[in-house]
Amino acid sequence: MYTVVEGSCTRDFATFIVCCPLCQSSHQQQQDKTSLITDKREEEYTRERERRGGHEREREEEYTREREKRSTREREKRRTRERRDHY
């Protein structure tokens, strides 16, 4: 039932090998550390994505403002042209 190599359990978590009771707690502690590191990385990634998302939102709002300014200028030019053509 246990996979023992030269007196110690194999530490291959990817294949879920059942280890002897003496090493099982050691493996569990290692898995807990790995999980904690993974959780921290996910939190950092989430914070970074949210921060970047804020910048993207700001850029999108700025683009919208610029587009509105351009359309307003174009509308004014069109009105000026129409008035000139009318007279």
PyMOL Python script that loads the backbone (N, CA, C, O; Angstrom):
from pymol import cmd

cmd.read_pdbstr("""\
ATOM      1  N   MET A   1       0.810  -1.199   0.000  1.00  0.00           N
ATOM      2  CA  MET A   1       0.000   0.000   0.000  1.00  0.00           C
ATOM      3  C   MET A   1       0.859   1.272   0.000  1.00  0.00           C
ATOM      4  O   MET A   1       0.473   2.276  -0.598  1.00  0.00           O
ATOM      5  N   TYR A   2       1.995   1.237   0.652  1.00  0.00           N
ATOM      6  CA  TYR A   2       2.867   2.410   0.683  1.00  0.00           C
ATOM      7  C   TYR A   2       3.956   2.276  -0.357  1.00  0.00           C
ATOM      8  O   TYR A   2       4.467   1.185  -0.607  1.00  0.00           O
ATOM      9  N   THR A   3       4.309   3.414  -0.969  1.00  0.00           N
ATOM     10  CA  THR A   3       5.394   3.416  -1.933  1.00  0.00           C
ATOM     11  C   THR A   3       6.625   3.936  -1.214  1.00  0.00           C
ATOM     12  O   THR A   3       6.722   5.128  -0.924  1.00  0.00           O
ATOM     13  N   VAL A   4       7.552   3.061  -0.930  1.00  0.00           N
ATOM     14  CA  VAL A   4       8.745   3.446  -0.178  1.00  0.00           C
ATOM     15  C   VAL A   4       9.962   3.226  -1.060  1.00  0.00           C
ATOM     16  O   VAL A   4      10.138   2.158  -1.648  1.00  0.00           O
ATOM     17  N   VAL A   5      10.809   4.263  -1.144  1.00  0.00           N
ATOM     18  CA  VAL A   5      12.025   4.172  -1.939  1.00  0.00           C
ATOM     19  C   VAL A   5      13.198   4.412  -0.994  1.00  0.00           C
ATOM     20  O   VAL A   5      13.332   5.506  -0.445  1.00  0.00           O
ATOM     21  N   GLU A   6      14.025   3.435  -0.801  1.00  0.00           N
ATOM     22  CA  GLU A   6      15.210   3.517   0.058  1.00  0.00           C
ATOM     23  C   GLU A   6      14.883   4.095   1.427  1.00  0.00           C
ATOM     24  O   GLU A   6      15.583   4.987   1.906  1.00  0.00           O
ATOM     25  N   GLY A   7      13.852   3.607   2.047  1.00  0.00           N
ATOM     26  CA  GLY A   7      13.547   3.998   3.412  1.00  0.00           C
ATOM     27  C   GLY A   7      12.719   5.254   3.563  1.00  0.00           C
ATOM     28  O   GLY A   7      12.376   5.617   4.687  1.00  0.00           O
ATOM     29  N   SER A   8      12.382   5.937   2.472  1.00  0.00           N
ATOM     30  CA  SER A   8      11.546   7.129   2.597  1.00  0.00           C
ATOM     31  C   SER A   8      10.459   7.099   1.520  1.00  0.00           C
ATOM     32  O   SER A   8      10.644   6.510   0.454  1.00  0.00           O
ATOM     33  N   CYS A   9       9.337   7.734   1.808  1.00  0.00           N
ATOM     34  CA  CYS A   9       8.236   7.764   0.853  1.00  0.00           C
ATOM     35  C   CYS A   9       8.601   8.647  -0.331  1.00  0.00           C
ATOM     36  O   CYS A   9       9.354   9.612  -0.197  1.00  0.00           O
ATOM     37  N   THR A  10       8.061   8.305  -1.475  1.00  0.00           N
ATOM     38  CA  THR A  10       8.236   9.186  -2.625  1.00  0.00           C
ATOM     39  C   THR A  10       7.360  10.409  -2.388  1.00  0.00           C
ATOM     40  O   THR A  10       6.270  10.293  -1.827  1.00  0.00           O
ATOM     41  N   ARG A  11       7.815  11.545  -2.798  1.00  0.00           N
ATOM     42  CA  ARG A  11       7.077  12.785  -2.544  1.00  0.00           C
ATOM     43  C   ARG A  11       6.506  13.338  -3.843  1.00  0.00           C
ATOM     44  O   ARG A  11       6.719  14.500  -4.190  1.00  0.00           O
ATOM     45  N   ASP A  12       5.803  12.510  -4.530  1.00  0.00           N
ATOM     46  CA  ASP A  12       5.217  12.893  -5.808  1.00  0.00           C
ATOM     47  C   ASP A  12       3.738  13.213  -5.587  1.00  0.00           C
ATOM     48  O   ASP A  12       2.883  12.329  -5.638  1.00  0.00           O
ATOM     49  N   PHE A  13       3.453  14.502  -5.338  1.00  0.00           N
ATOM     50  CA  PHE A  13       2.077  14.913  -5.039  1.00  0.00           C
ATOM     51  C   PHE A  13       1.193  14.842  -6.276  1.00  0.00           C
ATOM     52  O   PHE A  13      -0.019  14.656  -6.169  1.00  0.00           O
ATOM     53  N   ALA A  14       1.796  14.988  -7.442  1.00  0.00           N
ATOM     54  CA  ALA A  14       1.009  15.031  -8.671  1.00  0.00           C
ATOM     55  C   ALA A  14       0.301  13.700  -8.937  1.00  0.00           C
ATOM     56  O   ALA A  14      -0.784  13.685  -9.518  1.00  0.00           O
ATOM     57  N   THR A  15       0.904  12.584  -8.517  1.00  0.00           N
ATOM     58  CA  THR A  15       0.280  11.298  -8.768  1.00  0.00           C
ATOM     59  C   THR A  15      -0.460  10.761  -7.551  1.00  0.00           C
ATOM     60  O   THR A  15      -0.969   9.640  -7.585  1.00  0.00           O
ATOM     61  N   PHE A  16      -0.529  11.546  -6.473  1.00  0.00           N
ATOM     62  CA  PHE A  16      -1.281  11.208  -5.267  1.00  0.00           C
ATOM     63  C   PHE A  16      -0.884   9.840  -4.691  1.00  0.00           C
ATOM     64  O   PHE A  16      -1.740   9.002  -4.408  1.00  0.00           O
ATOM     65  N   ILE A  17       0.388   9.638  -4.528  1.00  0.00           N
ATOM     66  CA  ILE A  17       0.878   8.390  -3.953  1.00  0.00           C
ATOM     67  C   ILE A  17       0.602   8.401  -2.451  1.00  0.00           C
ATOM     68  O   ILE A  17       0.867   9.394  -1.774  1.00  0.00           O
ATOM     69  N   VAL A  18       0.077   7.309  -1.941  1.00  0.00           N
ATOM     70  CA  VAL A  18      -0.189   7.206  -0.512  1.00  0.00           C
ATOM     71  C   VAL A  18       1.127   6.873   0.171  1.00  0.00           C
ATOM     72  O   VAL A  18       1.798   5.915  -0.210  1.00  0.00           O
ATOM     73  N   CYS A  19       1.495   7.642   1.158  1.00  0.00           N
ATOM     74  CA  CYS A  19       2.758   7.407   1.830  1.00  0.00           C
ATOM     75  C   CYS A  19       2.531   6.798   3.213  1.00  0.00           C
ATOM     76  O   CYS A  19       1.403   6.746   3.702  1.00  0.00           O
ATOM     77  N   CYS A  20       3.601   6.348   3.826  1.00  0.00           N
ATOM     78  CA  CYS A  20       3.488   5.713   5.132  1.00  0.00           C
ATOM     79  C   CYS A  20       3.075   6.738   6.188  1.00  0.00           C
ATOM     80  O   CYS A  20       3.291   7.934   5.991  1.00  0.00           O
ATOM     81  N   PRO A  21       2.486   6.301   7.302  1.00  0.00           N
ATOM     82  CA  PRO A  21       2.011   7.219   8.334  1.00  0.00           C
ATOM     83  C   PRO A  21       3.100   8.118   8.911  1.00  0.00           C
ATOM     84  O   PRO A  21       2.808   9.233   9.343  1.00  0.00           O
ATOM     85  N   LEU A  22       4.340   7.659   8.926  1.00  0.00           N
ATOM     86  CA  LEU A  22       5.424   8.464   9.483  1.00  0.00           C
ATOM     87  C   LEU A  22       5.702   9.706   8.639  1.00  0.00           C
ATOM     88  O   LEU A  22       5.999  10.773   9.176  1.00  0.00           O
ATOM     89  N   CYS A  23       5.606   9.565   7.330  1.00  0.00           N
ATOM     90  CA  CYS A  23       5.906  10.692   6.441  1.00  0.00           C
ATOM     91  C   CYS A  23       4.669  11.490   6.057  1.00  0.00           C
ATOM     92  O   CYS A  23       4.783  12.600   5.537  1.00  0.00           O
ATOM     93  N   GLN A  24       3.498  10.940   6.307  1.00  0.00           N
ATOM     94  CA  GLN A  24       2.268  11.566   5.845  1.00  0.00           C
ATOM     95  C   GLN A  24       2.107  12.992   6.377  1.00  0.00           C
ATOM     96  O   GLN A  24       1.709  13.882   5.626  1.00  0.00           O
ATOM     97  N   SER A  25       2.407  13.219   7.643  1.00  0.00           N
ATOM     98  CA  SER A  25       2.263  14.565   8.203  1.00  0.00           C
ATOM     99  C   SER A  25       3.260  15.526   7.562  1.00  0.00           C
ATOM    100  O   SER A  25       2.936  16.693   7.342  1.00  0.00           O
ATOM    101  N   SER A  26       4.468  15.049   7.261  1.00  0.00           N
ATOM    102  CA  SER A  26       5.468  15.887   6.602  1.00  0.00           C
ATOM    103  C   SER A  26       4.978  16.311   5.226  1.00  0.00           C
ATOM    104  O   SER A  26       5.102  17.471   4.835  1.00  0.00           O
ATOM    105  N   HIS A  27       4.419  15.348   4.499  1.00  0.00           N
ATOM    106  CA  HIS A  27       3.884  15.661   3.172  1.00  0.00           C
ATOM    107  C   HIS A  27       2.721  16.648   3.276  1.00  0.00           C
ATOM    108  O   HIS A  27       2.603  17.561   2.458  1.00  0.00           O
ATOM    109  N   GLN A  28       1.879  16.469   4.262  1.00  0.00           N
ATOM    110  CA  GLN A  28       0.727  17.353   4.445  1.00  0.00           C
ATOM    111  C   GLN A  28       1.191  18.777   4.725  1.00  0.00           C
ATOM    112  O   GLN A  28       0.628  19.735   4.196  1.00  0.00           O
ATOM    113  N   GLN A  29       2.221  18.911   5.562  1.00  0.00           N
ATOM    114  CA  GLN A  29       2.765  20.243   5.853  1.00  0.00           C
ATOM    115  C   GLN A  29       3.304  20.883   4.587  1.00  0.00           C
ATOM    116  O   GLN A  29       3.099  22.074   4.356  1.00  0.00           O
ATOM    117  N   GLN A  30       3.998  20.096   3.759  1.00  0.00           N
ATOM    118  CA  GLN A  30       4.522  20.622   2.497  1.00  0.00           C
ATOM    119  C   GLN A  30       3.383  21.051   1.575  1.00  0.00           C
ATOM    120  O   GLN A  30       3.464  22.099   0.934  1.00  0.00           O
ATOM    121  N   GLN A  31       2.339  20.257   1.509  1.00  0.00           N
ATOM    122  CA  GLN A  31       1.186  20.609   0.677  1.00  0.00           C
ATOM    123  C   GLN A  31       0.526  21.883   1.199  1.00  0.00           C
ATOM    124  O   GLN A  31       0.106  22.726   0.406  1.00  0.00           O
ATOM    125  N   ASP A  32       0.428  22.035   2.507  1.00  0.00           N
ATOM    126  CA  ASP A  32      -0.160  23.236   3.092  1.00  0.00           C
ATOM    127  C   ASP A  32       0.653  24.475   2.720  1.00  0.00           C
ATOM    128  O   ASP A  32       0.089  25.516   2.382  1.00  0.00           O
ATOM    129  N   LYS A  33       1.986  24.355   2.783  1.00  0.00           N
ATOM    130  CA  LYS A  33       2.855  25.480   2.406  1.00  0.00           C
ATOM    131  C   LYS A  33       2.639  25.834   0.938  1.00  0.00           C
ATOM    132  O   LYS A  33       2.529  27.007   0.580  1.00  0.00           O
ATOM    133  N   THR A  34       2.580  24.809   0.097  1.00  0.00           N
ATOM    134  CA  THR A  34       2.372  25.033  -1.336  1.00  0.00           C
ATOM    135  C   THR A  34       1.027  25.719  -1.586  1.00  0.00           C
ATOM    136  O   THR A  34       0.927  26.630  -2.408  1.00  0.00           O
ATOM    137  N   SER A  35       0.000  25.271  -0.871  1.00  0.00           N
ATOM    138  CA  SER A  35      -1.326  25.879  -1.026  1.00  0.00           C
ATOM    139  C   SER A  35      -1.313  27.331  -0.588  1.00  0.00           C
ATOM    140  O   SER A  35      -1.922  28.184  -1.234  1.00  0.00           O
ATOM    141  N   LEU A  36      -0.621  27.616   0.511  1.00  0.00           N
ATOM    142  CA  LEU A  36      -0.543  28.986   1.014  1.00  0.00           C
ATOM    143  C   LEU A  36       0.150  29.886   0.000  1.00  0.00           C
ATOM    144  O   LEU A  36      -0.308  30.999  -0.258  1.00  0.00           O
ATOM    145  N   ILE A  37       1.242  29.414  -0.572  1.00  0.00           N
ATOM    146  CA  ILE A  37       1.973  30.194  -1.587  1.00  0.00           C
ATOM    147  C   ILE A  37       1.077  30.431  -2.799  1.00  0.00           C
ATOM    148  O   ILE A  37       1.030  31.539  -3.333  1.00  0.00           O
ATOM    149  N   THR A  38       0.375  29.400  -3.230  1.00  0.00           N
ATOM    150  CA  THR A  38      -0.524  29.524  -4.381  1.00  0.00           C
ATOM    151  C   THR A  38      -1.628  30.538  -4.097  1.00  0.00           C
ATOM    152  O   THR A  38      -1.954  31.352  -4.961  1.00  0.00           O
ATOM    153  N   ASP A  39      -2.208  30.499  -2.895  1.00  0.00           N
ATOM    154  CA  ASP A  39      -3.255  31.450  -2.524  1.00  0.00           C
ATOM    155  C   ASP A  39      -2.730  32.878  -2.546  1.00  0.00           C
ATOM    156  O   ASP A  39      -3.412  33.782  -3.028  1.00  0.00           O
ATOM    157  N   LYS A  40      -1.528  33.086  -2.032  1.00  0.00           N
ATOM    158  CA  LYS A  40      -0.937  34.432  -2.021  1.00  0.00           C
ATOM    159  C   LYS A  40      -0.721  34.927  -3.451  1.00  0.00           C
ATOM    160  O   LYS A  40      -0.987  36.090  -3.755  1.00  0.00           O
ATOM    161  N   ARG A  41      -0.242  34.052  -4.318  1.00  0.00           N
ATOM    162  CA  ARG A  41      -0.018  34.450  -5.712  1.00  0.00           C
ATOM    163  C   ARG A  41      -1.336  34.810  -6.386  1.00  0.00           C
ATOM    164  O   ARG A  41      -1.403  35.772  -7.151  1.00  0.00           O
ATOM    165  N   GLU A  42      -2.377  34.045  -6.105  1.00  0.00           N
ATOM    166  CA  GLU A  42      -3.683  34.345  -6.689  1.00  0.00           C
ATOM    167  C   GLU A  42      -4.201  35.690  -6.198  1.00  0.00           C
ATOM    168  O   GLU A  42      -4.776  36.452  -6.975  1.00  0.00           O
ATOM    169  N   GLU A  43      -4.004  35.992  -4.909  1.00  0.00           N
ATOM    170  CA  GLU A  43      -4.431  37.282  -4.366  1.00  0.00           C
ATOM    171  C   GLU A  43      -3.678  38.423  -5.031  1.00  0.00           C
ATOM    172  O   GLU A  43      -4.274  39.435  -5.399  1.00  0.00           O
ATOM    173  N   GLU A  44      -2.345  38.258  -5.187  1.00  0.00           N
ATOM    174  CA  GLU A  44      -1.543  39.290  -5.846  1.00  0.00           C
ATOM    175  C   GLU A  44      -2.006  39.491  -7.287  1.00  0.00           C
ATOM    176  O   GLU A  44      -2.135  40.623  -7.751  1.00  0.00           O
ATOM    177  N   TYR A  45      -2.253  38.398  -7.983  1.00  0.00           N
ATOM    178  CA  TYR A  45      -2.704  38.482  -9.364  1.00  0.00           C
ATOM    179  C   TYR A  45      -4.042  39.208  -9.437  1.00  0.00           C
ATOM    180  O   TYR A  45      -4.253  40.038 -10.321  1.00  0.00           O
ATOM    181  N   THR A  46      -4.947  38.896  -8.510  1.00  0.00           N
ATOM    182  CA  THR A  46      -6.267  39.525  -8.493  1.00  0.00           C
ATOM    183  C   THR A  46      -6.128  41.022  -8.233  1.00  0.00           C
ATOM    184  O   THR A  46      -6.762  41.829  -8.912  1.00  0.00           O
ATOM    185  N   ARG A  47      -5.307  41.398  -7.257  1.00  0.00           N
ATOM    186  CA  ARG A  47      -5.095  42.826  -6.968  1.00  0.00           C
ATOM    187  C   ARG A  47      -4.508  43.541  -8.170  1.00  0.00           C
ATOM    188  O   ARG A  47      -4.941  44.641  -8.516  1.00  0.00           O
ATOM    189  N   GLU A  48      -3.517  42.920  -8.813  1.00  0.00           N
ATOM    190  CA  GLU A  48      -2.889  43.529  -9.981  1.00  0.00           C
ATOM    191  C   GLU A  48      -3.892  43.692 -11.113  1.00  0.00           C
ATOM    192  O   GLU A  48      -3.923  44.723 -11.784  1.00  0.00           O
ATOM    193  N   ARG A  49      -4.714  42.666 -11.321  1.00  0.00           N
ATOM    194  CA  ARG A  49      -5.727  42.738 -12.382  1.00  0.00           C
ATOM    195  C   ARG A  49      -6.730  43.850 -12.092  1.00  0.00           C
ATOM    196  O   ARG A  49      -7.130  44.579 -13.000  1.00  0.00           O
ATOM    197  N   GLU A  50      -7.140  43.982 -10.820  1.00  0.00           N
ATOM    198  CA  GLU A  50      -8.080  45.040 -10.456  1.00  0.00           C
ATOM    199  C   GLU A  50      -7.445  46.410 -10.648  1.00  0.00           C
ATOM    200  O   GLU A  50      -8.093  47.346 -11.116  1.00  0.00           O
ATOM    201  N   ARG A  51      -6.157  46.518 -10.279  1.00  0.00           N
ATOM    202  CA  ARG A  51      -5.454  47.795 -10.448  1.00  0.00           C
ATOM    203  C   ARG A  51      -5.377  48.150 -11.930  1.00  0.00           C
ATOM    204  O   ARG A  51      -5.656  49.282 -12.326  1.00  0.00           O
ATOM    205  N   ARG A  52      -4.992  47.162 -12.743  1.00  0.00           N
ATOM    206  CA  ARG A  52      -4.931  47.398 -14.178  1.00  0.00           C
ATOM    207  C   ARG A  52      -6.302  47.713 -14.746  1.00  0.00           C
ATOM    208  O   ARG A  52      -6.440  48.534 -15.653  1.00  0.00           O
ATOM    209  N   GLY A  53      -7.308  47.053 -14.205  1.00  0.00           N
ATOM    210  CA  GLY A  53      -8.670  47.304 -14.646  1.00  0.00           C
ATOM    211  C   GLY A  53      -9.068  48.743 -14.414  1.00  0.00           C
ATOM    212  O   GLY A  53      -9.771  49.335 -15.232  1.00  0.00           O
ATOM    213  N   GLY A  54      -8.623  49.318 -13.296  1.00  0.00           N
ATOM    214  CA  GLY A  54      -8.894  50.724 -13.005  1.00  0.00           C
ATOM    215  C   GLY A  54      -8.259  51.627 -14.038  1.00  0.00           C
ATOM    216  O   GLY A  54      -8.872  52.596 -14.485  1.00  0.00           O
ATOM    217  N   HIS A  55      -7.009  51.308 -14.426  1.00  0.00           N
ATOM    218  CA  HIS A  55      -6.331  52.105 -15.447  1.00  0.00           C
ATOM    219  C   HIS A  55      -7.045  51.976 -16.787  1.00  0.00           C
ATOM    220  O   HIS A  55      -7.200  52.955 -17.517  1.00  0.00           O
ATOM    221  N   GLU A  56      -7.472  50.773 -17.097  1.00  0.00           N
ATOM    222  CA  GLU A  56      -8.184  50.578 -18.359  1.00  0.00           C
ATOM    223  C   GLU A  56      -9.485  51.364 -18.369  1.00  0.00           C
ATOM    224  O   GLU A  56      -9.866  51.941 -19.388  1.00  0.00           O
ATOM    225  N   ARG A  57     -10.160  51.381 -17.230  1.00  0.00           N
ATOM    226  CA  ARG A  57     -11.414  52.128 -17.128  1.00  0.00           C
ATOM    227  C   ARG A  57     -11.145  53.623 -17.333  1.00  0.00           C
ATOM    228  O   ARG A  57     -11.883  54.305 -18.044  1.00  0.00           O
ATOM    229  N   GLU A  58     -10.073  54.124 -16.696  1.00  0.00           N
ATOM    230  CA  GLU A  58      -9.727  55.536 -16.853  1.00  0.00           C
ATOM    231  C   GLU A  58      -9.415  55.857 -18.311  1.00  0.00           C
ATOM    232  O   GLU A  58      -9.857  56.879 -18.837  1.00  0.00           O
ATOM    233  N   ARG A  59      -8.644  54.973 -18.966  1.00  0.00           N
ATOM    234  CA  ARG A  59      -8.326  55.195 -20.378  1.00  0.00           C
ATOM    235  C   ARG A  59      -9.576  55.192 -21.236  1.00  0.00           C
ATOM    236  O   ARG A  59      -9.706  55.989 -22.164  1.00  0.00           O
ATOM    237  N   GLU A  60     -10.496  54.288 -20.920  1.00  0.00           N
ATOM    238  CA  GLU A  60     -11.738  54.215 -21.688  1.00  0.00           C
ATOM    239  C   GLU A  60     -12.552  55.489 -21.501  1.00  0.00           C
ATOM    240  O   GLU A  60     -13.115  56.010 -22.463  1.00  0.00           O
ATOM    241  N   GLU A  61     -12.620  55.996 -20.268  1.00  0.00           N
ATOM    242  CA  GLU A  61     -13.353  57.233 -20.005  1.00  0.00           C
ATOM    243  C   GLU A  61     -12.698  58.402 -20.725  1.00  0.00           C
ATOM    244  O   GLU A  61     -13.386  59.254 -21.287  1.00  0.00           O
ATOM    245  N   GLU A  62     -11.363  58.444 -20.710  1.00  0.00           N
ATOM    246  CA  GLU A  62     -10.654  59.514 -21.402  1.00  0.00           C
ATOM    247  C   GLU A  62     -10.916  59.445 -22.906  1.00  0.00           C
ATOM    248  O   GLU A  62     -11.131  60.471 -23.551  1.00  0.00           O
ATOM    249  N   TYR A  63     -10.898  58.240 -23.455  1.00  0.00           N
ATOM    250  CA  TYR A  63     -11.184  58.057 -24.868  1.00  0.00           C
ATOM    251  C   TYR A  63     -12.589  58.538 -25.189  1.00  0.00           C
ATOM    252  O   TYR A  63     -12.805  59.189 -26.211  1.00  0.00           O
ATOM    253  N   THR A  64     -13.545  58.224 -24.325  1.00  0.00           N
ATOM    254  CA  THR A  64     -14.935  58.654 -24.535  1.00  0.00           C
ATOM    255  C   THR A  64     -15.027  60.168 -24.518  1.00  0.00           C
ATOM    256  O   THR A  64     -15.705  60.759 -25.358  1.00  0.00           O
ATOM    257  N   ARG A  65     -14.346  60.805 -23.561  1.00  0.00           N
ATOM    258  CA  ARG A  65     -14.355  62.282 -23.497  1.00  0.00           C
ATOM    259  C   ARG A  65     -13.760  62.884 -24.764  1.00  0.00           C
ATOM    260  O   ARG A  65     -14.309  63.834 -25.322  1.00  0.00           O
ATOM    261  N   GLU A  66     -12.635  62.330 -25.218  1.00  0.00           N
ATOM    262  CA  GLU A  66     -12.006  62.834 -26.440  1.00  0.00           C
ATOM    263  C   GLU A  66     -12.921  62.648 -27.643  1.00  0.00           C
ATOM    264  O   GLU A  66     -13.016  63.533 -28.493  1.00  0.00           O
ATOM    265  N   ARG A  67     -13.590  61.510 -27.719  1.00  0.00           N
ATOM    266  CA  ARG A  67     -14.507  61.250 -28.831  1.00  0.00           C
ATOM    267  C   ARG A  67     -15.656  62.252 -28.816  1.00  0.00           C
ATOM    268  O   ARG A  67     -16.070  62.743 -29.866  1.00  0.00           O
ATOM    269  N   GLU A  68     -16.174  62.556 -27.618  1.00  0.00           N
ATOM    270  CA  GLU A  68     -17.257  63.545 -27.511  1.00  0.00           C
ATOM    271  C   GLU A  68     -16.775  64.923 -27.939  1.00  0.00           C
ATOM    272  O   GLU A  68     -17.503  65.651 -28.614  1.00  0.00           O
ATOM    273  N   LYS A  69     -15.552  65.289 -27.554  1.00  0.00           N
ATOM    274  CA  LYS A  69     -14.996  66.583 -27.968  1.00  0.00           C
ATOM    275  C   LYS A  69     -14.875  66.650 -29.486  1.00  0.00           C
ATOM    276  O   LYS A  69     -15.234  67.655 -30.100  1.00  0.00           O
ATOM    277  N   ARG A  70     -14.363  65.566 -30.094  1.00  0.00           N
ATOM    278  CA  ARG A  70     -14.220  65.535 -31.554  1.00  0.00           C
ATOM    279  C   ARG A  70     -15.564  65.666 -32.238  1.00  0.00           C
ATOM    280  O   ARG A  70     -15.709  66.419 -33.201  1.00  0.00           O
ATOM    281  N   SER A  71     -16.547  64.931 -31.739  1.00  0.00           N
ATOM    282  CA  SER A  71     -17.863  64.992 -32.389  1.00  0.00           C
ATOM    283  C   SER A  71     -18.466  66.383 -32.225  1.00  0.00           C
ATOM    284  O   SER A  71     -19.137  66.871 -33.134  1.00  0.00           O
ATOM    285  N   THR A  72     -18.238  67.030 -31.080  1.00  0.00           N
ATOM    286  CA  THR A  72     -18.739  68.391 -30.871  1.00  0.00           C
ATOM    287  C   THR A  72     -18.070  69.346 -31.857  1.00  0.00           C
ATOM    288  O   THR A  72     -18.739  70.175 -32.475  1.00  0.00           O
ATOM    289  N   ARG A  73     -16.734  69.228 -32.005  1.00  0.00           N
ATOM    290  CA  ARG A  73     -16.022  70.092 -32.971  1.00  0.00           C
ATOM    291  C   ARG A  73     -16.522  69.866 -34.392  1.00  0.00           C
ATOM    292  O   ARG A  73     -16.732  70.817 -35.145  1.00  0.00           O
ATOM    293  N   GLU A  74     -16.710  68.598 -34.751  1.00  0.00           N
ATOM    294  CA  GLU A  74     -17.199  68.300 -36.094  1.00  0.00           C
ATOM    295  C   GLU A  74     -18.594  68.851 -36.312  1.00  0.00           C
ATOM    296  O   GLU A  74     -18.908  69.351 -37.392  1.00  0.00           O
ATOM    297  N   ARG A  75     -19.431  68.763 -35.291  1.00  0.00           N
ATOM    298  CA  ARG A  75     -20.788  69.299 -35.383  1.00  0.00           C
ATOM    299  C   ARG A  75     -20.746  70.819 -35.584  1.00  0.00           C
ATOM    300  O   ARG A  75     -21.490  71.366 -36.398  1.00  0.00           O
ATOM    301  N   GLU A  76     -19.868  71.492 -34.831  1.00  0.00           N
ATOM    302  CA  GLU A  76     -19.730  72.946 -34.988  1.00  0.00           C
ATOM    303  C   GLU A  76     -19.235  73.304 -36.387  1.00  0.00           C
ATOM    304  O   GLU A  76     -19.726  74.256 -36.993  1.00  0.00           O
ATOM    305  N   LYS A  77     -18.275  72.555 -36.896  1.00  0.00           N
ATOM    306  CA  LYS A  77     -17.766  72.810 -38.245  1.00  0.00           C
ATOM    307  C   LYS A  77     -18.877  72.642 -39.268  1.00  0.00           C
ATOM    308  O   LYS A  77     -19.006  73.445 -40.192  1.00  0.00           O
ATOM    309  N   ARG A  78     -19.680  71.595 -39.102  1.00  0.00           N
ATOM    310  CA  ARG A  78     -20.779  71.326 -40.024  1.00  0.00           C
ATOM    311  C   ARG A  78     -21.784  72.478 -39.988  1.00  0.00           C
ATOM    312  O   ARG A  78     -22.241  72.939 -41.034  1.00  0.00           O
ATOM    313  N   ARG A  79     -22.125  72.938 -38.791  1.00  0.00           N
ATOM    314  CA  ARG A  79     -23.069  74.051 -38.667  1.00  0.00           C
ATOM    315  C   ARG A  79     -22.519  75.304 -39.317  1.00  0.00           C
ATOM    316  O   ARG A  79     -23.245  76.015 -40.012  1.00  0.00           O
ATOM    317  N   THR A  80     -21.253  75.578 -39.099  1.00  0.00           N
ATOM    318  CA  THR A  80     -20.623  76.755 -39.710  1.00  0.00           C
ATOM    319  C   THR A  80     -20.678  76.642 -41.228  1.00  0.00           C
ATOM    320  O   THR A  80     -21.011  77.606 -41.916  1.00  0.00           O
ATOM    321  N   ARG A  81     -20.355  75.473 -41.743  1.00  0.00           N
ATOM    322  CA  ARG A  81     -20.383  75.245 -43.183  1.00  0.00           C
ATOM    323  C   ARG A  81     -21.792  75.418 -43.725  1.00  0.00           C
ATOM    324  O   ARG A  81     -21.985  76.026 -44.778  1.00  0.00           O
ATOM    325  N   GLU A  82     -22.785  74.882 -43.006  1.00  0.00           N
ATOM    326  CA  GLU A  82     -24.173  74.995 -43.448  1.00  0.00           C
ATOM    327  C   GLU A  82     -24.616  76.457 -43.475  1.00  0.00           C
ATOM    328  O   GLU A  82     -25.313  76.876 -44.400  1.00  0.00           O
ATOM    329  N   ARG A  83     -24.217  77.231 -42.472  1.00  0.00           N
ATOM    330  CA  ARG A  83     -24.584  78.652 -42.442  1.00  0.00           C
ATOM    331  C   ARG A  83     -23.957  79.395 -43.608  1.00  0.00           C
ATOM    332  O   ARG A  83     -24.600  80.221 -44.255  1.00  0.00           O
ATOM    333  N   ARG A  84     -22.677  79.086 -43.871  1.00  0.00           N
ATOM    334  CA  ARG A  84     -21.984  79.746 -44.970  1.00  0.00           C
ATOM    335  C   ARG A  84     -22.648  79.408 -46.301  1.00  0.00           C
ATOM    336  O   ARG A  84     -22.845  80.273 -47.154  1.00  0.00           O
ATOM    337  N   ASP A  85     -22.984  78.143 -46.456  1.00  0.00           N
ATOM    338  CA  ASP A  85     -23.621  77.721 -47.697  1.00  0.00           C
ATOM    339  C   ASP A  85     -25.023  78.313 -47.839  1.00  0.00           C
ATOM    340  O   ASP A  85     -25.479  78.572 -48.953  1.00  0.00           O
ATOM    341  N   HIS A  86     -25.689  78.524 -46.735  1.00  0.00           N
ATOM    342  CA  HIS A  86     -27.045  79.066 -46.750  1.00  0.00           C
ATOM    343  C   HIS A  86     -27.068  80.514 -47.239  1.00  0.00           C
ATOM    344  O   HIS A  86     -27.998  80.929 -47.930  1.00  0.00           O
ATOM    345  N   TYR A  87     -26.024  81.288 -46.871  1.00  0.00           N
ATOM    346  CA  TYR A  87     -26.021  82.706 -47.242  1.00  0.00           C
ATOM    347  C   TYR A  87     -25.430  82.910 -48.556  1.00  0.00           C
ATOM    348  O   TYR A  87     -25.346  84.044 -49.027  1.00  0.00           O
TER     349      TYR A  87
END
""", "prot")
cmd.dss("prot")
cmd.show_as("cartoon", "prot")
cmd.util.cbc("prot")
cmd.orient("prot")
